[in-house]
Amino acid sequence: MDKALEILKRYWGYDSFRSIQPDVITGIMSGHDTLALMPTGGGKSITFQVPALLMDGIAIVVTPLISLMKDQVDALRKRHIMAQAVHSGMSADEIDRVLDNCVYGDYKLLYLSPERLDTDIFKARFEKMNVSMIVVDEAHCISQWGYDFRPAYLKIARLRQWAPGVPVLALTATATEQVCDDIMKSLRFNADGLRLSMSFARPNISYVVRQSDDKDGEMLRILNAVGGSAIVYCRRRKECEDVAQRLNEHGIKAQFYHGGLDYRLRGAHQEAWLTGQVRVMAATNAFGMGIDKSDVRVVIHYEMADSLEAYYQEAGRAGRDGKRSYAVLLRGSADKQAGDKRITAEFPPIETIKDIYEEVHNYFGIATGDGRMTTRQFDIFDFCKRFNRYSLTVLSSLRILQLAGYLILTEELDNPTRIMFVVSREDLYNVQITNSELESLIRILLRLYTGVFSSLVPINEEFIAHASGYTVPFVSEALLRLSRLRVIRYIPRNRSPLLTLCEERLPRMNIHIPNHIYHGRMQQMMSRLSAMTEYTDRTDRCRSVMLQSYFGEKEPQECGCCDVCLARKKNKSDSQADTEARIMALAKQGIYDPRQIITLVKGDKERITEILRRMIGQGRLSTGKEGIVTVPD
């Protein structure tokens, strides 16, 4: 631990570890498979980044979000830590180069998406790597009982076959007992595997549920009452934009964030919020993971989340600096019907799912018996337009088909611009002579990028503009002109998910959706919505206790600061004031002794005795002749 503390201080500037961080680090460095439950803001990344620097070899980190992967690698490089990332948004040449660096270089961490585990190129390089540890971030994604199950995660177990002596660290912020057991089983934990958990109590967060159909009014009252940065979570993209607009109209600077934004706009909105140029971010659940902003004072859920797991993770983005913060859920009378609609939307009829299976193959022009392991960019909006489908129905159907093993749909990717010269070097020379405006750009492309005559190569317009002195619009227009002249093949930067067909196209009659994937998961969703509804509707149990109990904490502690606890304190205070008033009224008559007063005042006799004794001790009452209770002059 002395060496671990030295690393922590050198690279991160901290003098000590927090909570269970030292136990996790000790466990993994002692060779134990370890499952760590660390709520949002608990410092998960430290638990593998520090031992990765101490151990010999390279740590393999599997994580589902490409954007988060890139952010972590960038942050490590700024600290002069050798880290790389591999994901499906990269070209084959890029992946090949990165994996070679991880085999022969001094890299300490390799981040990759779970889909990459299934490639021959990765397996071949992995066998040559000196792997120190395997890290599974967002480990609940491997459990079929988890709220965010991703079939690609099941492939992680293959790493255990390829590197049987390497310890595994599984990390998650939210997992029930059942999910924890499933994670450890799916990752083939050894018998001496450890399960470590931080408390799910967040004593600095006041959990509040507001029952109201005037959600805008409640939101404004909360934001005007509580200062500091805020997040408002919405379910739909359009609602994010509308909420941000309404807040700005009321003088509260707000911006919106969702998966449908161009990556430049998304980054600009995020940066404006992180730097305090705007106070409130109205966002879907696409926002927040990996966002390191410690001073968020309030998180508002404009609508009920699908599960307590999702709610706890999103609400936990408040108060990461340990100061008093608020997590407020707005509950309207229409939310019950909205929950029922979600179940219907998430589970379209089986026949509809089969229709969409066939339409996807028709969209790509794939005949029966063909298409195995085909990967294509998938423009869902174009698909929905062509087949007259609602996007939510399509996404839900594809998710079920993915769970059944028929396909894999990645998250949306920021695919870079790609070019390839389609003329010979002699013909290219003639183009340079006859097009003086393009000659300089062609020379720069040839100087900056290799392999442009043999394959599509990713390029960066901003980098080219910086190297050439041109503007980015000029570079983009020049590339388009070269494409029209048929000098290059030009694929502009775009944001599209990738869809991989895992098997050859089957006849409709052979498409089978297993019962546990459809009906079993529908029951799970109904159960989670029921738990979420109970959380919002109960007013007799501390909200923090409800959350702690849901995640299996053995001795949950009341927070004393949620709306339920505060209401209970107020009722107790009001009740005590009423009791004191009744005692005082009897004492003013000057004819009763303590036993008579205790009998005459209705309620719990022990409590009344204690209140009477306190009032006498405070001098508010006295006992005079023959023990009669009176009010002092």
C-alpha positions in Angstrom: 0.0 0.0 0.0 3.0 2.3 0.5 3.8 2.0 -3.2 0.1 2.4 -4.1 -0.1 5.6 -2.1 3.1 6.9 -3.8 1.5 6.2 -7.2 -1.8 7.9 -6.1 0.1 11.0 -5.0 2.4 11.2 -8.0 -0.2 10.9 -10.7 -3.5 12.1 -9.1 -2.3 14.3 -6.3 -4.2 12.6 -3.5 -2.7 11.8 -0.1 -5.0 8.9 0.8 -7.5 6.4 -0.6 -11.2 6.5 0.1 -13.7 4.0 1.5 -13.0 0.5 0.1 -10.4 1.6 -2.5 -7.5 0.1 -0.5 -9.3 -3.2 0.1 -10.1 -3.5 -3.7 -6.5 -2.7 -4.6 -5.1 -5.2 -2.0 -7.5 -7.9 -3.2 -6.7 -7.6 -6.9 -2.9 -7.3 -6.3 -3.0 -10.4 -4.1 -4.5 -12.3 -7.1 -8.1 -12.5 -5.9 -11.0 -12.2 -8.3 -12.8 -9.2 -6.9 -16.3 -7.7 -7.3 -16.6 -4.1 -6.1 -19.8 -2.3 -5.7 -19.0 1.4 -5.7 -21.8 3.9 -6.1 -21.4 6.9 -8.5 -18.6 9.1 -7.3 -17.0 6.4 -5.3 -13.7 6.4 -7.3 -14.0 3.2 -9.3 -11.3 4.0 -11.8 -8.6 4.5 -9.2 -9.1 0.9 -8.0 -7.7 -0.5 -11.3 -5.6 2.4 -12.6 -3.3 2.4 -9.6 -2.6 -1.4 -9.5 -2.2 -1.4 -13.3 0.8 1.0 -12.8 2.2 -1.2 -10.0 1.8 -4.6 -11.7 4.0 -6.0 -14.5 2.2 -6.0 -17.8 -0.9 -4.4 -19.3 -4.4 -4.3 -17.8 -7.3 -5.1 -20.1 -10.3 -2.8 -19.4 -13.7 -3.8 -20.9 -16.2 -0.9 -20.9 -19.4 -0.4 -22.9 -19.3 3.3 -23.7 -17.0 4.4 -26.4 -17.2 8.1 -25.4 -16.3 7.2 -21.8 -13.5 5.0 -23.0 -12.0 7.9 -25.1 -12.4 10.3 -22.1 -10.6 8.0 -19.7 -7.7 7.4 -22.2 -7.3 11.1 -22.8 -7.3 11.8 -19.0 -4.6 9.1 -18.4 -2.4 10.5 -21.2 -2.6 13.9 -19.7 -1.1 12.4 -16.6 1.6 10.8 -18.7 0.2 7.3 -18.3 0.5 5.0 -21.3 -3.0 4.0 -22.3 -4.7 2.9 -25.5 -8.3 2.2 -26.7 -9.8 -0.1 -29.3 -13.4 0.2 -30.4 -15.6 -0.4 -33.5 -15.2 3.2 -34.7 -11.6 2.5 -35.7 -10.3 1.2 -39.0 -8.6 -2.2 -39.2 -5.2 -0.6 -39.7 -5.7 1.6 -36.6 -6.7 -1.4 -34.5 -3.8 -3.4 -35.8 -1.3 -0.6 -34.9 -2.8 -0.1 -31.4 -2.7 -3.8 -30.6 0.9 -4.1 -31.8 1.8 -1.2 -29.5 0.2 -3.1 -26.6 2.2 -6.2 -27.3 5.6 -4.6 -27.9 5.3 -1.2 -26.1 5.2 -0.1 -22.5 1.5 0.5 -22.4 -0.2 -0.1 -19.0 -3.9 0.0 -19.9 -5.9 -1.1 -22.9 -9.6 -0.1 -23.1 -11.9 -1.9 -25.4 -15.5 -2.5 -26.1 -16.9 -6.0 -25.5 -17.6 -6.5 -29.2 -13.9 -6.4 -29.9 -13.3 -9.6 -27.9 -14.9 -11.6 -30.7 -12.3 -10.7 -33.4 -9.4 -12.9 -34.6 -7.0 -10.0 -34.6 -7.6 -9.3 -30.9 -7.3 -13.0 -29.9 -4.0 -13.3 -31.8 -2.5 -10.2 -30.1 -4.0 -11.0 -26.6 -2.1 -14.3 -26.6 1.1 -12.3 -27.0 0.4 -9.7 -24.3 1.6 -9.8 -20.8 -1.8 -9.3 -19.2 -1.7 -8.1 -15.5 -5.4 -8.0 -14.8 -8.8 -8.0 -16.5 -11.2 -5.2 -15.5 -14.9 -5.4 -16.3 -16.5 -1.9 -15.9 -20.3 -1.7 -15.6 -20.2 -5.4 -14.7 -24.0 -5.5 -14.2 -24.2 -5.6 -18.0 -23.1 -9.2 -18.0 -26.0 -10.4 -15.9 -29.3 -11.4 -17.6 -31.0 -10.3 -14.4 -29.4 -6.8 -14.6 -31.3 -3.8 -15.8 -28.9 -3.1 -18.6 -27.9 -6.6 -19.9 -25.7 -6.7 -22.9 -25.1 -10.1 -24.6 -21.7 -9.0 -25.8 -20.5 -9.0 -22.2 -20.9 -12.8 -22.0 -17.8 -13.0 -24.3 -15.6 -11.6 -21.6 -15.5 -15.1 -20.0 -13.3 -16.2 -22.9 -10.5 -14.0 -21.6 -10.4 -16.4 -18.6 -9.7 -19.3 -20.9 -7.0 -17.4 -22.7 -5.4 -16.1 -19.5 -6.4 -18.5 -16.7 -4.1 -17.2 -14.0 -5.0 -13.5 -14.4 -7.2 -11.9 -11.7 -10.5 -10.2 -12.7 -11.8 -7.0 -11.2 -15.6 -6.5 -11.8 -16.9 -3.0 -11.0 -20.5 -1.7 -10.8 -22.4 1.1 -9.1 -25.7 -0.7 -8.9 -26.4 -4.4 -8.4 -28.8 -6.4 -6.3 -27.8 -9.6 -4.5 -29.1 -11.7 -7.4 -27.1 -9.7 -10.0 -23.9 -9.9 -7.9 -24.2 -13.7 -7.8 -24.8 -13.8 -11.5 -21.8 -11.5 -12.2 -19.4 -13.7 -10.2 -20.8 -16.9 -11.9 -20.7 -15.4 -15.4 -17.1 -14.2 -15.0 -16.1 -17.6 -13.5 -14.7 -16.2 -10.2 -12.4 -18.5 -8.3 -13.6 -19.9 -5.0 -11.6 -17.3 -3.0 -13.2 -14.4 -5.0 -14.0 -11.3 -3.0 -17.2 -9.2 -2.9 -16.6 -5.7 -1.5 -19.2 -3.1 -1.2 -19.5 0.6 -0.2 -22.6 1.6 1.6 -25.4 2.7 -0.7 -26.3 5.5 1.8 -25.4 9.0 0.6 -25.9 11.1 3.8 -25.3 14.4 2.0 -28.2 13.8 -0.5 -31.8 14.7 0.5 -34.1 12.4 -1.6 -37.4 14.1 -2.3 -40.5 13.1 -4.3 -42.9 15.9 -5.3 -46.5 14.7 -6.3 -47.7 17.4 -8.7 -49.1 17.8 -12.2 -47.5 21.2 -12.4 -44.0 19.9 -13.0 -42.6 23.1 -14.5 -43.8 25.1 -11.5 -42.2 22.6 -9.1 -38.9 22.5 -11.1 -38.7 26.3 -11.1 -39.4 26.5 -7.4 -36.7 24.0 -6.7 -34.1 25.7 -8.9 -34.9 29.1 -7.4 -34.6 27.7 -3.9 -31.4 25.7 -4.4 -28.3 27.3 -6.0 -25.5 25.7 -7.9 -25.3 23.4 -10.9 -28.2 21.1 -11.8 -29.2 18.3 -14.0 -32.8 17.7 -15.2 -33.3 14.2 -16.5 -36.0 13.8 -19.2 -37.0 10.6 -21.1 -37.4 12.1 -24.5 -35.0 14.1 -26.7 -37.7 16.7 -27.6 -38.6 17.1 -23.9 -34.9 18.0 -23.1 -35.0 20.8 -25.6 -38.3 22.0 -24.4 -37.3 22.0 -20.8 -34.1 23.9 -21.5 -36.1 26.5 -23.5 -38.6 27.0 -20.7 -35.9 27.4 -18.1 -34.1 30.0 -20.3 -37.4 31.9 -20.7 -37.6 32.1 -16.9 -34.1 33.5 -16.5 -32.3 30.2 -15.7 -29.4 29.5 -18.1 -29.9 26.0 -19.4 -28.7 23.8 -22.2 -29.8 20.4 -23.5 -28.0 17.1 -24.2 -29.1 13.9 -25.9 -27.9 11.2 -28.3 -29.4 12.8 -31.3 -27.0 15.8 -31.3 -24.1 16.2 -33.6 -20.9 15.4 -31.6 -19.6 18.9 -31.9 -22.8 20.4 -30.5 -23.0 17.8 -27.8 -19.4 18.6 -26.8 -20.1 22.3 -26.8 -23.2 22.0 -24.6 -21.3 19.7 -22.2 -18.4 22.1 -22.0 -20.7 25.1 -21.3 -22.2 23.2 -18.4 -18.9 21.9 -17.0 -17.4 25.4 -17.0 -20.4 27.1 -15.5 -21.5 29.1 -18.6 -24.9 27.5 -18.2 -26.3 26.3 -14.8 -28.7 23.5 -15.8 -28.3 20.6 -18.2 -31.6 19.1 -19.4 -30.7 15.6 -20.6 -31.6 12.1 -21.4 -29.8 9.3 -19.6 -27.1 9.5 -22.3 -25.6 12.3 -20.2 -23.7 11.8 -17.0 -21.6 8.7 -17.1 -18.0 9.7 -16.7 -18.9 13.4 -16.1 -16.7 14.5 -13.3 -18.4 17.6 -11.9 -18.4 17.6 -8.1 -20.6 20.6 -7.4 -23.9 19.5 -8.7 -26.4 20.7 -6.1 -29.6 19.2 -7.4 -30.6 16.4 -9.8 -34.3 16.6 -10.9 -36.1 13.7 -12.6 -38.8 15.2 -14.7 -40.3 11.7 -15.0 -40.0 8.5 -13.2 -37.0 6.3 -14.1 -37.5 2.7 -15.3 -35.8 1.2 -12.3 -34.3 2.1 -8.9 -30.9 1.0 -10.3 -31.1 3.7 -13.0 -32.6 6.3 -10.6 -29.9 5.7 -7.9 -27.1 6.1 -10.5 -28.5 9.3 -12.0 -29.5 10.8 -8.7 -26.0 10.0 -7.4 -24.5 12.6 -9.7 -25.5 15.2 -7.1 -23.2 16.2 -4.3 -20.0 14.3 -5.3 -18.1 16.9 -3.2 -19.9 15.7 -0.1 -21.9 18.9 0.5 -25.7 19.0 1.0 -27.4 18.3 -2.3 -30.9 17.2 -3.5 -32.3 14.5 -5.7 -35.9 15.3 -6.6 -38.3 13.2 -8.5 -41.4 14.8 -10.0 -44.4 12.5 -10.0 -47.6 13.4 -11.9 -51.0 11.6 -12.1 -50.2 10.5 -15.7 -47.0 8.8 -14.8 -48.7 5.5 -14.0 -50.1 5.2 -17.5 -46.7 6.2 -18.9 -45.1 3.3 -17.0 -47.6 0.8 -18.6 -46.9 2.3 -22.0 -43.1 1.7 -21.5 -43.7 -2.0 -21.1 -45.8 -2.1 -24.3 -43.1 -0.1 -26.1 -40.2 -2.2 -24.8 -41.9 -5.5 -25.8 -43.5 -5.3 -29.2 -45.6 -8.3 -30.3 -43.4 -11.3 -31.4 -44.8 -11.1 -34.9 -43.7 -7.5 -35.2 -40.2 -8.5 -34.1 -40.1 -11.1 -36.8 -41.3 -8.5 -39.4 -38.4 -6.2 -38.4 -35.9 -9.0 -38.6 -36.9 -9.6 -42.2 -37.0 -5.9 -43.0 -33.5 -5.4 -41.7 -32.2 -8.1 -44.0 -34.2 -6.6 -46.9 -32.7 -3.2 -46.1 -29.2 -4.5 -46.5 -30.2 -6.7 -49.5 -29.3 -9.9 -47.8 -31.0 -13.1 -49.1 -31.9 -16.2 -47.0 -28.8 -18.2 -46.1 -26.4 -15.3 -46.5 -25.2 -12.4 -44.3 -23.4 -14.2 -41.4 -21.1 -11.8 -39.5 -21.9 -8.9 -41.9 -21.4 -5.5 -40.3 -23.0 -2.4 -41.8 -23.7 1.2 -40.7 -27.4 1.4 -39.8 -29.3 4.6 -40.3 -32.3 4.0 -38.2 -34.1 7.1 -39.4 -33.8 6.1 -43.0 -34.9 2.5 -42.1 -38.0 3.8 -40.2 -38.9 6.0 -43.1 -38.5 3.3 -45.7 -40.6 0.7 -43.8 -43.0 3.2 -42.1 -41.9 2.2 -38.5 -41.7 4.0 -35.2 -38.1 4.2 -34.0 -38.8 3.0 -30.5 -40.5 -0.1 -31.9 -37.5 -0.8 -34.1 -35.0 -0.3 -31.3 -36.9 -2.5 -28.9 -37.2 -5.2 -31.5 -33.5 -5.1 -32.3 -32.7 -5.3 -28.6 -34.7 -8.4 -28.2 -33.2 -9.9 -31.4 -29.8 -9.1 -30.0 -30.6 -10.9 -26.7 -31.7 -13.9 -28.8 -28.3 -13.9 -30.5 -29.3 -12.8 -34.0 -27.5 -9.5 -34.2 -25.5 -6.9 -32.4 -26.3 -3.2 -32.5 -23.6 -0.9 -31.2 -24.1 2.5 -29.7 -24.0 5.6 -32.0 -20.4 6.2 -33.1 -18.5 9.3 -34.1 -17.2 7.8 -37.4 -14.3 9.9 -38.7 -14.0 11.0 -42.3 -12.3 8.4 -44.5 -10.6 8.8 -47.9 -8.8 6.5 -50.4 -7.1 7.6 -53.6 -8.7 5.8 -56.6 -6.3 7.0 -59.3 -2.7 5.9 -60.0 0.2 8.1 -58.8 0.8 9.1 -62.4 -2.8 10.3 -62.8 -2.7 12.0 -59.5 0.4 14.0 -60.6 -1.6 15.2 -63.6 -4.4 16.3 -61.3 -1.9 18.3 -59.2 -0.6 20.1 -62.3 -4.0 21.0 -63.7 -5.6 22.0 -60.4 -3.3 24.3 -58.5 -5.9 25.0 -55.8 -6.0 21.3 -54.9 -2.2 20.6 -55.4 -1.2 21.8 -51.9 -3.9 19.8 -50.2 -3.0 16.6 -52.0 0.6 17.0 -51.0 -0.4 17.5 -47.3 -2.7 14.4 -47.5 0.2 12.3 -48.9 2.6 13.6 -46.2 0.3 13.1 -43.2 -1.3 9.7 -44.1 0.1 6.4 -45.3 -1.8 3.6 -47.0 -4.2 6.0 -48.8 -3.8 4.2 -52.1 -4.7 0.7 -50.7 -7.5 1.3 -48.2 -9.9 3.8 -46.7 -7.9 5.8 -44.2 -9.4 7.9 -41.3 -8.5 11.5 -41.5 -9.1 14.6 -39.4 -10.1 17.9 -41.1 -9.1 20.0 -38.2 -5.6 18.5 -38.1 -5.2 19.0 -41.9 -6.4 22.6 -41.6 -3.9 23.2 -38.8 -1.1 21.7 -40.8 -1.9 23.5 -44.0 -3.1 26.9 -42.8 -6.4 26.4 -44.6 -9.8 26.7 -42.8 -11.8 23.6 -42.0 -14.6 24.5 -44.4 -12.1 24.9 -47.2 -10.6 21.4 -46.5 -14.1 19.8 -46.5 -15.0 21.6 -49.8 -11.7 20.5 -51.4 -12.2 16.9 -50.4 -15.7 17.0 -51.9 -14.2 18.4 -55.2 -11.6 15.6 -55.3 -14.4 13.2 -54.8 -16.4 14.7 -57.7 -13.3 14.6 -59.9 -13.1 10.8 -59.0 -9.7 11.3 -57.5 -10.6 10.0 -54.1 -13.3 7.9 -52.5 -14.7 10.1 -49.8 -16.8 9.1 -46.8 -17.6 12.2 -44.7 -17.7 12.0 -40.9 -21.0 10.7 -39.7 -22.8 9.4 -36.6 -24.4 6.0 -37.2 -24.6 2.8 -35.1 -23.1 -0.4 -36.5 -25.3 -3.4 -36.9 -23.7 -6.9 -37.1 -25.7 -9.9 -38.2 -24.4 -12.9 -36.2 -26.0 -15.6 -38.3 -27.1 -16.2 -41.8 -30.6 -15.0 -42.6 -33.2 -17.5 -41.5 -36.7 -18.2 -42.9 -39.3 -16.5 -40.9 -40.6 -19.8 -39.5 -37.2 -20.5 -38.0 -36.9 -17.3 -36.0 -37.2 -18.2 -32.3 -37.4 -15.7 -29.4 -36.8 -17.7 -26.2 -39.4 -17.3 -23.4 -36.9 -16.1 -20.8 -35.8 -13.3 -23.1 -39.3 -12.1 -23.9 -41.7 -13.0 -21.2 -39.1 -13.4 -18.5 -37.6 -10.0 -19.1 -41.0 -8.4 -19.4 -41.7 -9.7 -15.8 -38.4 -8.3 -14.7 -39.3 -4.9 -16.1 -42.7 -4.9 -14.4 -41.0 -5.8 -11.1 -38.6 -3.0 -11.4 -41.3 -0.5 -12.3 -43.3 -1.7 -9.3 -40.3 -1.1 -7.0 -39.8 2.3 -8.5 -43.5 3.1 -8.0 -43.4 2.0 -4.4 -40.4 4.3 -3.8 -42.3 7.3 -5.2 -45.6 6.6 -3.5 -44.6 5.5 0.0 -44.6 8.2 2.6 -44.0 6.1 5.7 -40.4 4.9 5.1 -37.1 6.8 4.8 -36.2 7.0 1.0 -32.6 6.3 1.7 -33.6 3.1 3.6 -35.7 2.0 0.7 -32.7 2.4 -1.7 -30.3 0.7 0.7 -32.7 -2.2 1.3 -33.3 -2.7 -2.4 -29.6 -3.2 -3.0 -29.4 -5.7 -0.1 -27.7 -3.6 2.6 -28.2 -5.5 5.8 -28.6 -2.7 8.3 -29.9 0.4 6.4 -29.7 3.7 8.3 -32.3 6.4 8.1 -30.9 9.6 6.5 -32.9 12.1 8.6 -32.9 14.5 5.6 -35.3 13.0 2.9 -38.8 14.4 2.6 -40.2 11.4 4.6 -37.8 11.8 7.5 -38.4 15.6 7.6 -42.1 15.2 7.6 -41.9 12.7 10.4 -39.7 15.1 12.4 -42.3 17.9 11.8 -45.2 15.7 12.9 -43.3 14.6 16.0 -42.5 18.2 16.7 -46.1 19.3 16.2 -47.3 16.4 18.3 -44.9 17.3 21.1 -46.1 20.9 20.9 -49.7 19.8 21.3 -48.8 17.6 24.3 -46.9 20.4 26.0 -49.9 22.7 25.4 -52.3 20.3 27.0 -50.0 19.8 30.0 -49.6 23.6 30.4 -53.4 24.1 30.3 -53.9 21.5 33.2 -51.0 23.0 35.2 -52.5 26.5 35.0 -55.5 25.1 37.0 -53.2 24.3 39.9 -55.2 21.3 41.1 -53.4 18.3 39.6 -50.4 16.3 40.6 -48.1 14.7 38.0 -49.9 11.3 38.0 -53.3 13.0 37.4 -51.8 15.0 34.5 -50.3 11.9 32.9 -53.7 10.2 33.1 -55.7 13.2 31.7 -53.4 13.8 28.7 -54.2 11.3 26.0 -51.3 9.4 24.3 -48.3 7.2 25.2 -47.8 7.5 28.9 -44.0 7.0 28.9 -43.7 9.8 26.3 -46.0 12.1 28.3 -44.0 11.4 31.5 -40.8 12.3 29.8 -42.2 15.6 28.4 -43.6 16.5 31.8 -40.3 15.8 33.5 -38.4 17.9 30.9 -40.8 20.8 31.3 -40.3 20.7 35.1 -36.5 20.4 34.6 -36.5 23.5 32.3 -38.4 25.5 34.9 -41.4 25.9 32.8 -43.4 24.1 35.4 -42.9 23.5 39.2 -44.3 21.2 41.8 -45.6 23.0 44.9 -47.6 22.1 48.0 -48.8 18.5 48.0 -47.0 17.9 44.7 -49.4 20.0 42.7 -48.0 21.0 39.3 -48.2 24.7 38.7 -46.9 27.4 36.3 -44.2 29.5 38.0 -45.0 33.2 38.5 
